[in-house]
Amino acid sequence: MSLEEQIKVILDDFEKAASQNILDVLNQIKPHFKSQLIAEYLEGKIQKIMDSADETEKKKRCKALIPYLDWYLQGTCS
C-alpha cells in the first residue's frame, strides 16, 4: 500500500487507526519536508507520543498531528 493510501485509510477512520500505524506514517512523511527544522519538530512530537504508555493519550496527541497527513496529501495528490 502506498503512503498516500495509508494516509487516506487513517483519515477515513481515524478512531480505529492504531497510534503505531499513525506514527509509522508520520515517520515516512518526515523526509518530504523542505525544512529540517520542521522535520526535527515533528520527530520530537513523535518521540513524546511513543514515550507515552497510555493508548488514549497517544491517540489524542496523534490527532493533533493530522495537519501533517493533510499536508502530505495536498502536496502529492494535487
Residue pairs with C-beta under 8 A, 6 or more apart in sequence:
1 9
3 25
3 28
3 29
3 72
3 76
4 72
4 73
4 76
4 77
6 21
6 25
6 28
7 25
7 69
7 72
7 73
8 73
9 17
10 17
10 21
10 22
10 25
10 69
11 66
11 69
11 70
11 73
14 63
14 66
15 59
19 49
19 55
19 58
19 59
19 62
22 62
22 65
23 46
23 49
23 50
23 62
25 69
26 42
26 46
26 65
26 68
26 69
27 46
29 42
29 68
29 69
29 72
30 39
30 42
30 43
31 39
32 72
32 75
33 39
33 42
42 65
42 68
45 61
45 64
45 65
46 65
48 61
49 58
49 61
49 62
52 58
52 61
